Amino acid sequence: MAAAPSESIPSVNKAWVYSEYGKTSDVLKFDPSVAVPEVKEDQVLIKVVAASLNPVDFKRALGYFKDTDSPLPTVPGYDVAGVVVKVGSQVTKFKVGDGVYGDLNEAALVNPTRFGSLAEYTAADERVLAHKPKDLSFIEAASLPLAIETAYEGLERAELSAGKSILVLGGAGGVGTHIIQLAKHVFGASKVAATASTKKLDFLRTLGVDLAIDYTKENIQDLPEKFDVVYDAVGETDKAVKAVKEGGKVVTIVGPATPPAIHFVLTSKGSVLEKLKPYLESGKVKPVLDPTSPYPFTKLVEAFGYLESSRATGKKPDVSLQALLFALHQSSMAAAPTESIPSVYGAWVYSEGGKTADVLSFDPSVGCS
């Protein structure tokens, strides 16, 4: 099993954990000594650089799907971006030092991992990961997986193709922003319409929306035109089915669905992220982060509170471990147990002047001073 030097991977790490269901403000606790997860043959161990939050994170904490959840305690977090520090014996796509990103849970609601991304280290199945696009920061990459994969799967299920029109309900949300961009630049939609509140209409236009609809003033079921596809990201299939053309498709990520709308739950696949890599690297499809992002890792409870208030635009707050580590080192000289402090660690380093693209490289064994 290939790995960075063994002394660089601690036995315990810092993580956020809850041991009972409830509001994150009540149950989520910071634990400086959570065991680093073991890596299976088809997994990699990731040194987390950034993670991001999704509505499923707080719904899981509230126990919405506790009957199919993994046993407590739980380190939450679905989306991750970071650097591979260890690979299982059957892993072929990745090597130590690779920048990767992905949604850790192939099935979002059925036995999701107990060791999520809101920690210094996490383990992930090879099949849910992809190489980080070279022109994206780790924070930008972490904002993408669950939202952009959900957008993509729904568009495939709706059979959107070049020349078809689409209406997106909830265009300014984390999934909606990616539905718009994928519909326009990947699937070749002839017309993209989307709903948002009054103050977010201009934002929709910057994403490429042809028809921005103010849902506070217009009823979509009363629009003079109908659409080949309606993608409902807010839970209004009763209205969506009245805005689709005869023979068209309606998909939703919020159940229950009014027939003939199709409700689905994402199946996470790293192959989708790899497929979208050229569009992300070219800038045709862009990450959309909330203006309050990124949050320092120490402010995770506040980030959850903001997410739960439904005030955010785009992908919900990114939680940067770079900010965590800087804050910890600056605020206190108190150390964790010695076995959790490695003698070497992974870092990005340059040894000569020049463009970062030319001189910056990853070194998995930088010595601690």
N, C-alpha and C positions, 0 to 999 in steps of 0.2 A: 504494500500500500504506500504509494508515493506521498511524501509529506515534506513540509518545511522542516528544518532541524527541530528535533523533538522538544528541545528546551524553549523553542519559540511559541509552542502551543501550550497554554496553561491548562491545568486540570479544572479550574473554576473561572468564571467570568461574571461580569456585571450584567444584570438583566432586570427587566420589569416583569413581575409575576403576580398572578392572582390565584388564590386557593379556594375561593368560593365565588358563586355567581352574584352579580349585583352591579350597581353603577360603578364605573371605573373610578370615580372620585372617592368611593368608599372602599373598594376591594383591591385596587392596583397598588402594589408596593415595590419599591426599589430594593433589590437584593444584590449585594456585592459579591456573593459567593455561590452562584448557581453552577452546577456541574456542566462543563462543556459537553455537548452531545457526542455520542459515539457515531462514527461514520460507517455505514453499511457498504457492501461491495459496490453497489450502484449509486453511491452518493459522493458528494464532495463536502468538505468543511469550508465554510466561508468566513473570512474576517469581515464583519459588516462595516461598511463605510456609511451607508445611509439606508433608511427604511421609510416606508410611508404608511399612512393609515387609510382605511376604507370603512364604510358603514358596517360591513360584516364584522369588523373587529369589535366594535362596541356591542353589536347585537349578539355576538358570541359570548361576550363577557356577561351580558344580561341573562344568558341562558335560553335564548330564543330557540336554539336547536340542541339543547343539552342531551336529548335522547340519542343523538347520533354523534355527539362530540366525543373527543378523546378524554380520558380521565384527568381530573385536576391533580396537581396544580398546572397552570398554563403560563408559558411565556407567549404573549400575543404577537401578532404581526404576520401578515401574508406577504407583502412586497418587500424585496430586498435588492440591494446592489452592494457589491463588495469584491474582495479578492480571494481566490482559491488558495488555501494553505495546506490542503490535504485532499487526496483523491482515493476513492475505493479501487480495488483491484480490477473491477469490470468497467470502470469509466474510461471512455475513449475520446470524448469530445473536448475535455478540459485537462489542463495541467496546472501545477502549482504556479502562481503568479498571474493567472488569467483574471481579467476583470469580467465579472458576470452579473447578470440580473435575472429576476424572475419572480413569479408567484409561487411560494413554497408548496401550496396545497393543490394537488391535481383535482381533487373533489372538495369544493369549498366547504360543504356542510356535513360531510361524512368522514369521521375520524381525521380531522385536520391535525397537523403536527402539534405536539405539546411544547416543542421548542421553536418558537417563531423568530421573527426577525428583529424584535426589540431587545437585542442583546449584543454583546461584542462578537460572539460567534454563533453561527447556526449551521445545521446540516441540511442539505437539499438533495433530492433525487436529480440525477443528471438530466432526465427527460423534461423537467420543468424549467430548466435554465437555458440561457442563451449568452453568447458573448456580448459584452456591453458595446454599443456603437461607439466608435472611436471619438466622435465629435460631441458626445454627450458627457456631462459631468455625472458623477455617481448619484448626486441628488436628483438630477433630471431623470436618470435611468430608473431610480427607485420609484419615481412617481408613476411609472407607466404600466407595469405588467398586468395587474388584475383589470384595470380600467380599459386598456387598449385591447387586451385579449377578449374581454367581454364585448366590446364594440365590434370586433372582427367576427367573433362567432355568431353574433346576432345578425350581422349583415349577410353572412354565408347562409344561415338558416332561412333568411328572408329571400334568398336568391337574388339579391341586388346585382345588377350587371350594367354594363355600359349602355347609356341611353335611357335608363329608367329614372324616375323621380322618387324622392324620399322626403318624408316629413319626420323630424326628430322632436319628440316631446321631452323637454328638459335639456336643451342644447348647451346650457352653460355649466352643467354639472360635470363631474369627473369622467363619467362614461360618455355623456353627450358631446363633449368637446372632441373626443376621439371618433365618435360615430361620424360627425360632420367631416372631419379631415379625411378619414378613410373612405367615406362615401365619395368624396370629391376627387381625391388623388389616387386612390388604390382601385376602387371599384368602378370609377368612371361615370358616376351619376350625372344625368343631364341637368337636373335641378335639385338643389338642396334647400329645404325650408326647415326652420327650427323655431321652437318657442322659448321664451325667456321673459323675465320681468322687464319693465320699461327701461330701467337703468343698465340692463345688460344687453340691449339690442345691438349697440355699436360693437360690443365685444364679439357677438355672433358674426357680424359682418367681417371682422378682422380674421375670423377662421375660414371665411370663404362662403358663408351662407348667402344664397341668392334672395331668399325671402325670410326676413326676420319678423316673427309674429309675437306681439305683446299679449301674453295670455291673460293679463289683467283687463284687457279691453276687447279681445276678440275670442270667439268660440270656434275652435278648430272644426267642429262638426258643421259649422255654417259657412265655411270657406267656399268660394265659388268653384274651386278646382279640387280634384281628388288626386291621390298619389299612388304610385305603384307599390311603394313600401312605406309603412309607418312603423318607426322604432320608438317604443314607449319606454323611457327611462325613469318615469315618475309614478307609474301606477294608475294610469287613466285609460285602460283599454276600452272602457265603455264609450269613451269619446273617440279613441283611435280607430275603432272599427267603422265609425261613421265617416272617417276622412280618407279611407282607402278606396281605390278603384275596385270595381267588380273583378274578381279573379286575382287581386293583389294580396300581399302578405302583411300581417301585423305580428311583430314580435315584442315581447316585454321581458324585463328583468325583475318586475315586481308583481308577484301573484296576489290573489288569484286572477286569472285572465278571463275576460269575456270572450266567448267563442265568436269567430274562429281564430282569435289571437293565440299565439304560441308562447307559452312561458318556458324559460329555460334557465338553468344554473350553469355557470361556466365550468368547462373542463379545461384546466390549465395545461398549456403545452408550450414548451420552449421553442418548438418548431415554428409556431406562429410569430414569435418575436424575431427569429432568424429570418423569416420570410419578409417581415416588415423592416429589417435592418437597412436596406438601400433607401427607403423612403425617409427613415429617421436620419441617416447620415447625409442625405442630400438636402435636408431641411424642408422637404415637401410636407412632412408630418412632424409636428413639434409638440414637445411636452408642454402642458399647461399647469402651472403651479399656482396655488393660492398666494395672493400678495403677502400674506403673513408668514409664508414659508421661507426658509426652514426653521423649525423649532429646535432649540438645543435639547439634547437627550434628557437633561434634567427636568425639562418642562413638559414631559410627556402627558401628565395628567391634565395640564392646561390645553395641550393640543387635542386631547380626546374631548374636552369640554367644548372647544370650538367646533370640532367635527359634529358633535351631538347637537349643537345649536342650529345646524343646517344653514349657517351664514356664509359658508365658504364658496368660492368660485373655483372651478377646475378641480384637479386632483387634490384630495384633502392633505393636510399638512405633512410635509416631509420632516422626519426626525433625523437630524444629522449626528452621527456618532463622532464626527470630527469635532463638533461643538462640545459634545460630552467630554471627550478626552481632554480637550484644551481647558475646559472649565474645571475639571477635577484637579488637574496638575497645578492650575493657577490658584485655586482656592484653599488647598490644604496640603500639608506635607505628610499627613497621616497616610500610611500605606496599607494596602490589602495584605493578607497573609503572603509570606514570601513565595510559596509555591504557585501563586497566581501571577507573579511578576516574572516575565521571561527575561533571559539575558540577551536575546535578540528578538527582533520583530520585523514585520514587513513594512516597507515605506517606499514612497516615490522619491527618487534621488536624481540630482544632476551633478556632474563632475566638471563641466565646462560651460562657458557662456553660449547662448544661442537660443533659437526658438524652442519652446517647450516640446513641440512635436518632434524635434530632432534630438534633443539632449535628455529629456526626462524619461527615466526607465524605472521599472519596479524591481526592488531588491528585497527578497524575502528574509534576509538575515542581517539587518542593520543592528549594530550593538547598542544596548542601552548604556547611557553614560551615568 
